[in-house]
């Protein structure tokens, strides 16, 4: 779920900046295939990779992670916290 959310964020900011996948790949020193896989939620870059993508998009790294957590995942996490 987080991979898809991160991918959507990258896609959204790339479109806002009017960048093609090719240009984002060039600016972040990744392949077009990698950017495509990330945007579709099939792969998640490392934190360093996210920083490179954020820099290429001219946004702060934390902006990429400003995502809504899936309600089902949130329920599972809260149940886990309550166990002694």
DSSP file (Angstrom, degrees, kcal/mol; ACC not computed):
  #  RESIDUE AA STRUCTURE BP1 BP2  ACC     N-H-->O    O-->H-N    N-H-->O    O-->H-N    TCO  KAPPA ALPHA  PHI   PSI    X-CA   Y-CA   Z-CA
    1    1 A X     >        0   0    0      0, 0.0     4,-2.2     0, 0.0     5,-0.2   0.000 360.0 360.0 360.0 -42.7    0.0    0.0    0.0
    2    2 A X  H  >  +     0   0    0      1,-0.2     4,-2.7     2,-0.2     5,-0.2   0.861 360.0  57.0 -67.6 -33.2    2.7    2.5    0.9
    3    3 A X  H  > S+     0   0    0      2,-0.2     4,-2.5     1,-0.2    38,-0.3   0.927 108.9  46.2 -60.9 -43.8    4.5    1.7   -2.4
    4    4 A X  H  > S+     0   0    0     37,-0.3     4,-2.3     2,-0.2    -2,-0.2   0.907 112.8  49.6 -66.5 -41.0    1.4    2.7   -4.4
    5    5 A X  H  X S+     0   0    0     -4,-2.2     4,-2.0     2,-0.2    -2,-0.2   0.913 112.0  47.8 -64.4 -42.3    0.9    5.8   -2.3
    6    6 A X  H  X S+     0   0    0     -4,-2.7     4,-2.4     1,-0.2    -2,-0.2   0.922 111.2  51.6 -63.2 -43.6    4.5    6.9   -2.8
    7    7 A X  H  X S+     0   0    0     -4,-2.5     4,-2.5    -5,-0.2    -2,-0.2   0.890 108.3  51.1 -59.6 -41.0    4.2    6.2   -6.5
    8    8 A X  H  X S+     0   0    0     -4,-2.3     4,-2.8     2,-0.2    -1,-0.2   0.888 109.3  51.3 -64.5 -38.9    1.1    8.4   -6.7
    9    9 A X  H  X S+     0   0    0     -4,-2.0     4,-2.6     2,-0.2     5,-0.3   0.934 111.0  47.1 -63.2 -46.1    2.8   11.2   -5.0
   10   10 A X  H  X S+     0   0    0     -4,-2.4     4,-2.4     1,-0.2    -2,-0.2   0.928 113.8  48.3 -62.1 -44.7    5.8   11.1   -7.3
   11   11 A X  H  X S+     0   0    0     -4,-2.5     4,-2.5     2,-0.2    -2,-0.2   0.931 111.4  50.9 -59.4 -46.8    3.4   10.9  -10.3
   12   12 A X  H  X S+     0   0    0     -4,-2.8     4,-2.2     1,-0.2    -2,-0.2   0.930 114.1  42.0 -59.5 -48.6    1.4   13.9   -9.0
   13   13 A X  H  X S+     0   0    0     -4,-2.6     4,-1.9     2,-0.2    -1,-0.2   0.842 112.0  55.3 -71.0 -32.2    4.4   16.1   -8.4
   14   14 A X  H  <>S+     0   0    0     -4,-2.4     5,-2.6    -5,-0.3     4,-0.2   0.929 110.6  45.6 -63.6 -43.7    6.0   15.1  -11.7
   15   15 A X  H ><5S+     0   0    0     -4,-2.5     3,-1.3     1,-0.2    -2,-0.2   0.899 109.8  54.5 -66.4 -40.1    2.8   16.2  -13.5
   16   16 A X  H 3<5S+     0   0    0     -4,-2.2    -1,-0.2     1,-0.3    -2,-0.2   0.875 110.7  46.2 -59.5 -37.3    2.6   19.4  -11.6
   17   17 A X  T 3<5S-     0   0    0     -4,-1.9    -1,-0.3    -5,-0.1    -2,-0.2   0.446 112.2-124.4 -84.7  -0.3    6.2   20.2  -12.7
   18   18 A X  T < 5 +     0   0    0     -3,-1.3     2,-0.4    -4,-0.2    -3,-0.2   0.898  58.3 151.9  57.0  43.4    5.3   19.2  -16.2
   19   19 A X      < -     0   0    0     -5,-2.6    -1,-0.2    -6,-0.1     2,-0.1  -0.832  40.8-135.3-103.7 141.9    8.1   16.7  -16.4
   20   20 A X     >  -     0   0    0     -2,-0.4     4,-2.5     1,-0.1     5,-0.2  -0.461  29.8-109.3 -81.4 165.3    8.1   13.6  -18.5
   21   21 A X  H  > S+     0   0    0      1,-0.2     4,-2.6     2,-0.2     5,-0.2   0.879 121.9  56.4 -61.3 -35.6    9.2   10.3  -17.0
   22   22 A X  H  > S+     0   0    0      2,-0.2     4,-2.2     1,-0.2    -1,-0.2   0.921 108.4  45.0 -61.5 -44.9   12.3   10.6  -19.2
   23   23 A X  H  > S+     0   0    0      2,-0.2     4,-2.8     1,-0.2     5,-0.2   0.912 113.4  49.4 -68.5 -42.5   13.2   14.1  -17.7
   24   24 A X  H  X S+     0   0    0     -4,-2.5     4,-2.2     2,-0.2     6,-0.2   0.912 110.9  51.2 -62.2 -41.1   12.6   12.9  -14.1
   25   25 A X  H  X>S+     0   0    0     -4,-2.6     5,-2.4    -5,-0.2     4,-0.8   0.925 111.8  47.1 -60.1 -44.9   14.8    9.9  -14.8
   26   26 A X  H ><5S+     0   0    0     -4,-2.2     3,-0.5     1,-0.2    -2,-0.2   0.930 113.8  46.8 -62.5 -46.5   17.5   12.1  -16.2
   27   27 A X  H 3<5S+     0   0    0     -4,-2.8    -1,-0.2     1,-0.2    -2,-0.2   0.813 119.3  39.6 -67.9 -31.1   17.3   14.6  -13.3
   28   28 A X  H 3<5S-     0   0    0     -4,-2.2    -1,-0.2    -5,-0.2    -2,-0.2   0.436 109.5-119.4 -99.2  -0.5   17.3   11.9  -10.6
   29   29 A X  T <<5S+     0   0    0     -4,-0.8     2,-0.3    -3,-0.5    -3,-0.2   0.885  73.0 121.4  62.4  41.7   19.9    9.6  -12.3
   30   30 A X      < -     0   0    0     -5,-2.4    -1,-0.2    -6,-0.2     2,-0.2  -0.796  66.5 -99.3-121.6 168.2   17.5    6.7  -12.7
   31   31 A X     >  -     0   0    0     -2,-0.3     4,-2.1     1,-0.1     5,-0.2  -0.520  27.6-119.3 -83.7 158.1   16.2    4.8  -15.7
   32   32 A X  H  > S+     0   0    0      1,-0.2     4,-2.5     2,-0.2     5,-0.2   0.895 116.0  56.4 -61.6 -40.2   12.8    5.5  -17.2
   33   33 A X  H  > S+     0   0    0      1,-0.2     4,-2.4     2,-0.2    -1,-0.2   0.902 106.3  49.7 -59.3 -41.6   11.8    1.9  -16.4
   34   34 A X  H  > S+     0   0    0      2,-0.2     4,-2.5     1,-0.2    -1,-0.2   0.937 110.5  48.9 -63.8 -46.9   12.6    2.4  -12.8
   35   35 A X  H  X S+     0   0    0     -4,-2.1     4,-2.7     1,-0.2    -2,-0.2   0.913 111.6  50.8 -59.2 -42.8   10.6    5.7  -12.5
   36   36 A X  H  X S+     0   0    0     -4,-2.5     4,-1.7     1,-0.2    -1,-0.2   0.921 110.2  48.7 -61.2 -45.5    7.7    3.9  -14.2
   37   37 A X  H  <>S+     0   0    0     -4,-2.4     5,-2.5     2,-0.2     6,-1.0   0.892 112.6  48.7 -62.6 -40.1    7.8    1.0  -11.8
   38   38 A X  H ><5S+     0   0    0     -4,-2.5     3,-1.6     4,-0.2    -2,-0.2   0.942 110.0  50.4 -65.6 -47.7    7.9    3.3   -8.8
   39   39 A X  H 3<5S+     0   0    0     -4,-2.7    -1,-0.2     1,-0.3    -2,-0.2   0.823 110.3  50.8 -62.1 -30.7    5.0    5.4  -10.0
   40   40 A X  T 3<5S-     0   0    0     -4,-1.7    -1,-0.3    -5,-0.2    -2,-0.2   0.448 116.6-114.7 -86.8   0.1    2.9    2.2  -10.6
   41   41 A X  T < 5S+     0   0    0     -3,-1.6   -37,-0.3   -38,-0.3    -3,-0.2   0.675  84.6 116.9  79.1  17.2    3.7    1.0   -7.0
   42   42 A X  S   <S+     0   0    0     -5,-2.5     2,-0.3    -6,-0.2    -4,-0.2   0.665  78.8  24.5 -89.0 -17.8    5.7   -2.0   -8.1
   43   43 A X        -     0   0    0     -6,-1.0     2,-0.5   -40,-0.1    -2,-0.2  -0.994  64.3-149.4-147.4 148.9    9.0   -0.8   -6.6
   44   44 A X        -     0   0    0     -2,-0.3   -41,-0.1    -3,-0.1     5,-0.1  -0.981  20.0-135.4-122.5 124.3   10.0    1.5   -3.8
   45   45 A X        -     0   0    0     -2,-0.5     5,-0.0     1,-0.1    -2,-0.0  -0.286  29.9 -98.1 -71.6 161.8   13.3    3.4   -3.9
   46   46 A X     >  -     0   0    0      1,-0.1     4,-2.7     4,-0.0     5,-0.2  -0.147  41.1 -98.3 -65.4 171.8   15.6    3.7   -1.0
   47   47 A X  H  > S+     0   0    0      1,-0.2     4,-2.2     2,-0.2     5,-0.1   0.910 129.5  51.5 -61.0 -40.9   15.5    6.8    1.2
   48   48 A X  H  > S+     0   0    0      1,-0.2     4,-2.0     2,-0.2    -1,-0.2   0.910 109.9  49.8 -61.3 -41.4   18.5    8.1   -0.7
   49   49 A X  H  > S+     0   0    0      1,-0.2     4,-2.3     2,-0.2    -2,-0.2   0.895 108.7  51.5 -64.1 -40.8   16.6    7.4   -3.9
   50   50 A X  H  X S+     0   0    0     -4,-2.7     4,-3.0     1,-0.2    -1,-0.2   0.887 108.1  53.2 -62.6 -38.0   13.6    9.2   -2.6
   51   51 A X  H  X S+     0   0    0     -4,-2.2     4,-2.4     2,-0.2    -2,-0.2   0.900 108.6  49.3 -64.1 -40.5   15.8   12.1   -1.8
   52   52 A X  H  X S+     0   0    0     -4,-2.0     4,-2.1     2,-0.2    -2,-0.2   0.908 113.4  46.4 -64.6 -41.5   17.2   12.2   -5.3
   53   53 A X  H  X S+     0   0    0     -4,-2.3     4,-2.0     2,-0.2    -2,-0.2   0.923 112.1  50.5 -67.1 -43.9   13.6   12.1   -6.8
   54   54 A X  H  X>S+     0   0    0     -4,-3.0     5,-2.5     1,-0.2     4,-0.6   0.912 110.5  49.8 -60.3 -42.6   12.4   14.8   -4.4
   55   55 A X  H ><5S+     0   0    0     -4,-2.4     3,-0.9     1,-0.2    -1,-0.2   0.915 110.0  50.5 -62.5 -42.4   15.4   17.0   -5.4
   56   56 A X  H 3<5S+     0   0    0     -4,-2.1    -1,-0.2     1,-0.3    -2,-0.2   0.842 112.6  46.9 -63.8 -32.9   14.6   16.5   -9.0
   57   57 A X  H 3<5S-     0   0    0     -4,-2.0    -1,-0.3     2,-0.1    -2,-0.2   0.508 112.2-123.8 -85.2  -5.1   11.0   17.4   -8.4
   58   58 A X  T <<5S+     0   0    0     -3,-0.9     2,-0.3    -4,-0.6    -3,-0.2   0.902  71.2 118.0  60.9  44.7   12.1   20.5   -6.3
   59   59 A X  S   <S-     0   0    0     -5,-2.5    -1,-0.3    -6,-0.1     2,-0.2  -0.898  71.6 -93.9-131.2 163.6   10.2   19.4   -3.2
   60   60 A X    >>  -     0   0    0     -2,-0.3     3,-1.1     1,-0.1     4,-0.8  -0.492  33.6-120.4 -75.1 148.6   11.2   18.5    0.3
   61   61 A X  H >> S+     0   0    0      1,-0.3     3,-1.1     2,-0.2     4,-0.8   0.893 112.7  58.8 -56.0 -42.3   11.8   14.8    1.0
   62   62 A X  H 34 S+     0   0    0      1,-0.3     3,-0.4     2,-0.2    -1,-0.3   0.776  94.3  66.9 -62.3 -24.5    9.1   14.8    3.7
   63   63 A X  H X4 S+     0   0    0     -3,-1.1     3,-1.3     1,-0.2    -1,-0.3   0.867  94.3  57.3 -63.4 -36.2    6.6   16.0    1.1
   64   64 A X  H << S+     0   0    0     -3,-1.1    -1,-0.2    -4,-0.8    -2,-0.2   0.830 108.6  46.9 -62.3 -31.0    6.9   12.7   -0.7
   65   65 A X  T 3< S+     0   0    0     -4,-0.8     2,-2.0    -3,-0.4    -1,-0.3   0.303  77.5 109.1 -97.1   9.2    5.8   10.9    2.5
   66   66 A X    <   +     0   0    0     -3,-1.3     2,-0.3    -4,-0.2    -1,-0.1  -0.562  55.0 137.6 -82.8  75.9    2.9   13.2    3.2
   67   67 A X        -     0   0    0     -2,-2.0     2,-0.4   -58,-0.0   -61,-0.0  -0.857  59.5-107.6-126.4 156.1    0.4   10.4    2.4
   68   68 A X        -     0   0    0     -2,-0.3     2,-0.4   -63,-0.1   -63,-0.0  -0.659  34.8-129.3 -80.1 134.6   -2.8    9.1    3.8
   69   69 A X        -     0   0    0     -2,-0.4     5,-0.1     1,-0.1    -1,-0.0  -0.705  31.1-101.1 -86.3 137.1   -2.5    5.7    5.4
   70   70 A X     >  -     0   0    0     -2,-0.4     4,-2.4     1,-0.1     3,-0.2  -0.306  27.1-129.7 -54.4 131.2   -4.9    3.1    4.3
   71   71 A X  H  > S+     0   0    0      1,-0.2     4,-2.1     2,-0.2     5,-0.1   0.855 107.7  52.8 -55.8 -37.6   -7.7    2.7    6.9
   72   72 A X  H  > S+     0   0    0      2,-0.2     4,-2.1     1,-0.2    -1,-0.2   0.915 110.1  47.3 -64.8 -42.6   -7.3   -1.1    7.1
   73   73 A X  H  > S+     0   0    0      1,-0.2     4,-2.5     2,-0.2    -2,-0.2   0.897 109.6  54.2 -64.4 -39.9   -3.6   -0.7    7.7
   74   74 A X  H  X S+     0   0    0     -4,-2.4     4,-2.2     1,-0.2    -2,-0.2   0.901 107.9  49.8 -60.9 -42.2   -4.3    1.9   10.4
   75   75 A X  H  X S+     0   0    0     -4,-2.1     4,-2.0     2,-0.2    -1,-0.2   0.923 111.0  49.2 -62.2 -45.0   -6.7   -0.6   12.2
   76   76 A X  H  X S+     0   0    0     -4,-2.1     4,-1.9     1,-0.2    -2,-0.2   0.902 111.3  49.7 -62.1 -41.2   -4.1   -3.3   12.1
   77   77 A X  H  X S+     0   0    0     -4,-2.5     4,-1.9     1,-0.2    -1,-0.2   0.900 109.9  49.9 -65.8 -40.7   -1.4   -1.0   13.5
   78   78 A X  H  X S+     0   0    0     -4,-2.2     4,-1.2     1,-0.2    -1,-0.2   0.859 109.9  51.3 -68.7 -33.6   -3.7    0.2   16.3
   79   79 A X  H  X S+     0   0    0     -4,-2.0     4,-0.7     1,-0.2    -1,-0.2   0.891 109.0  51.6 -66.9 -38.9   -4.5   -3.4   17.3
   80   80 A X  H >< S+     0   0    0     -4,-1.9     3,-0.7     1,-0.2    -2,-0.2   0.881 106.9  53.3 -64.8 -39.3   -0.8   -4.3   17.4
   81   81 A X  H 3< S+     0   0    0     -4,-1.9    -1,-0.2     1,-0.2    -2,-0.2   0.830 103.2  57.8 -65.7 -32.5   -0.1   -1.4   19.7
   82   82 A X  H 3< S+     0   0    0     -4,-1.2    -1,-0.2    -3,-0.2    -2,-0.2   0.673  82.2 100.6 -76.2 -17.6   -2.7   -2.4   22.2
   83   83 A X    <<        0   0    0     -3,-0.7    -3,-0.0    -4,-0.7    -4,-0.0  -0.485 360.0 360.0 -71.0 136.3   -1.2   -5.9   22.8
   84   84 A X              0   0    0     -2,-0.2    -1,-0.1     0, 0.0    -3,-0.1   0.500 360.0 360.0 -71.5 360.0    0.9   -6.1   26.0
